[in-house]
Amino acid sequence: MEFPSGVFIFMNEREIHEINKYCNASSLLVVTSTGILLRVHCPFSVEVVKDVEAFSIGDRHTVIQVKMDRNLTLVYIINNKGYYYYNFILLL
């Protein structure tokens, strides 16, 4: 389901509780290109695909924690700073 840009869907307490049963700051759920669901535990490696701050394309870094911002966008914690997931590819 797609929502128009700028539309935010708010979850109730029950929905948040359901999500928190499966998600935490020390792992990430990933669907592979073959459709397999994997849980990747921190720390895990990523490669930079967009220049961001002091990181250059091709650099590799270690994600120590995963978070969500207030718009439910995934944030990787690298060197104790947050970076949006779309600046990186996951290295499995």
WOHUZI-V282420 format. One record per run of one state. SS is the DSSP state (@ for helix, = for strand, . for the rest). FROM is the first residue (numbers start at 0). TO is the last residue. If there is no record, write none. Layout:
SS/FROM/TO + SS/FROM/TO
This chain:
./0/11 + @/12/21 + ./22/25 + =/26/30 + ./31/35 + =/36/40 + ./41/42 + =/43/47 + ./48/50 + =/51/51 + ./52/53 + =/54/54 + ./55/58 + =/59/62 + ./63/63 + =/64/67 + ./68/72 + =/73/77 + ./78/79 + =/80/83 + @/84/86 + =/87/90 + ./91/91
